[in-house]
Amino acid sequence: MTSPMLDRQGAPAAPHLALAADRVSEQFGAGAPVLENVSLTVEHGEFVAIVGPSGCGKTTLLRIIQGLEAATSGAVTTRSRTGEAPRMSYVFQRASLLPWYTVRDNVAFGVTLRAGNGIYGSKRERDNAVADLLALTGLTKYADFYPDQISGGMQQRVNVARALAVRPDVLLLDEPLSALDALTRERLQIDVARILEQVGTTGILVTHDIREAVFLSDRIAVMAAHPGRTRAIVDVDFPRPRTPEFQHSTELAQLERGIWEMLH
Ligand SMILES: Nc1ncnc2c1ncn2[C@@H]1O[C@H](COP(=O)(O)OP(=O)(O)OP(=O)(O)O)[C@@H](O)[C@H]1O
């Protein structure tokens, strides 16, 4: 993951790229191939969604990108805007919060974890960072609550705030909103769009929800299964952040329909 980014010819790739997955294949033991020659590039500040049928290897691809899983063949290369290895953070479907910590302390935990990495120098800087993250994610009023005293949507906000505490160059989101009810989910999609715009981080989102993918992303990788492969890369050519009206617009519905047809 720390190797310099190379293109297919072996020359340094364009510095505007945050990530390049090049012909990534994965097979676990003697099982059927899970991923086959998946290639994907993501520019700095870009938000890319991955959609596809269950079992096509979306989570596996995300885990390979994060370095938690080694690809059988192919390579993933990453770099930050400064040219160094990027910091990545991961948001899962279920918020894994510390139940005995308040909302504030759960976010502070993410900040403290990184204090030793030189991101935050002093205690005051850490306290300010926590306050900023709480404000950014709409949690200031809930700072002294415990996780079991807030809704699932609020818990997921804490999860996002904690993930952002490391000031990630790349934020990986694996079905972050799928456990939420439809209304909460729509509201959080709008907030996630605003938060991403404010922090300017690069993002990769795995989702089953095509509408969510269209609403949030610049491009969508549509995958096919058995083995998992990229079927198409779809551009979502609308300025970000998207307005709440865009969520129910004809343009979004048309793109959603086109992707749905690809998947069925
Ligand atoms: N560590 C592992 N060992 C063996 N098989 C695995 C491992 N991880 C994933 N798989 C298999 O790889 C395939 C793809 O799994 P993955 O979770 O990546 O798919 P997905 O597209 O994210 O699915 P879903 O949309 O249902 O979450 C599945 O058949 C899964 O059982």
The ligand as an SDF file (V2000), in Angstrom:
LIG
                    3D

 31 33  0  0  0  0  0  0  0  0999 V2000
  -12.2340  -14.4350    4.1690 N   0  0  0  0  0  0  0  0  0  0  0  0
  -13.0110  -15.1160    3.3170 C   0  0  0  0  0  0  0  0  0  0  0  0
  -12.8580  -16.4320    3.1190 N   0  0  0  0  0  0  0  0  0  0  0  0
  -13.6170  -17.1210    2.2570 C   0  0  0  0  0  0  0  0  0  0  0  0
  -14.5930  -16.5660    1.4950 N   0  0  0  0  0  0  0  0  0  0  0  0
  -14.8210  -15.2410    1.6580 C   0  0  0  0  0  0  0  0  0  0  0  0
  -14.0510  -14.4470    2.5580 C   0  0  0  0  0  0  0  0  0  0  0  0
  -14.4930  -13.1630    2.4830 N   0  0  0  0  0  0  0  0  0  0  0  0
  -15.4790  -13.1740    1.5650 C   0  0  0  0  0  0  0  0  0  0  0  0
  -15.6880  -14.4090    1.0640 N   0  0  0  0  0  0  0  0  0  0  0  0
  -16.6620  -14.7840    0.0500 C   0  0  0  0  0  0  0  0  0  0  0  0
  -16.4980  -13.8890   -1.0290 O   0  0  0  0  0  0  0  0  0  0  0  0
  -17.7470  -13.6240   -1.6470 C   0  0  0  0  0  0  0  0  0  0  0  0
  -17.9430  -12.1240   -1.7390 C   0  0  0  0  0  0  0  0  0  0  0  0
  -18.1670  -11.6000   -0.4160 O   0  0  0  0  0  0  0  0  0  0  0  0
  -18.3400  -10.0420   -0.1410 P   0  0  0  0  0  0  0  0  0  0  0  0
  -18.7810   -9.9020    1.2650 O   0  0  0  0  0  0  0  0  0  0  0  0
  -17.1130   -9.3400   -0.5700 O   0  0  0  0  0  0  0  0  0  0  0  0
  -19.5250   -9.6930   -1.1380 O   0  0  0  0  0  0  0  0  0  0  0  0
  -20.4700   -8.4080   -1.1540 P   0  0  0  0  0  0  0  0  0  0  0  0
  -20.6700   -8.0580   -2.5840 O   0  0  0  0  0  0  0  0  0  0  0  0
  -19.9350   -7.3560   -0.2520 O   0  0  0  0  0  0  0  0  0  0  0  0
  -21.7980   -9.0400   -0.5500 O   0  0  0  0  0  0  0  0  0  0  0  0
  -23.0200   -8.3260    0.1980 P   0  0  0  0  0  0  0  0  0  0  0  0
  -23.5770   -7.3220   -0.7710 O   0  0  0  0  0  0  0  0  0  0  0  0
  -23.9870   -9.4510    0.4560 O   0  0  0  0  0  0  0  0  0  0  0  0
  -22.4870   -7.7080    1.4470 O   0  0  0  0  0  0  0  0  0  0  0  0
  -18.8110  -14.3390   -0.8150 C   0  0  0  0  0  0  0  0  0  0  0  0
  -19.1480  -15.5420   -1.4450 O   0  0  0  0  0  0  0  0  0  0  0  0
  -18.1010  -14.5820    0.5010 C   0  0  0  0  0  0  0  0  0  0  0  0
  -18.5950  -15.7400    1.1150 O   0  0  0  0  0  0  0  0  0  0  0  0
  1  2  1  0
  2  3  1  0
  2  7  2  0
  3  4  2  0
  4  5  1  0
  5  6  2  0
  6  7  1  0
  6 10  1  0
  7  8  1  0
  8  9  2  0
  9 10  1  0
 10 11  1  0
 11 12  1  0
 11 30  1  0
 12 13  1  0
 13 14  1  0
 13 28  1  0
 14 15  1  0
 15 16  1  0
 16 17  2  0
 16 18  1  0
 16 19  1  0
 19 20  1  0
 20 21  2  0
 20 22  1  0
 20 23  1  0
 23 24  1  0
 24 25  2  0
 24 26  1  0
 24 27  1  0
 28 29  1  0
 28 30  1  0
 30 31  1  0
M  END
$$$$
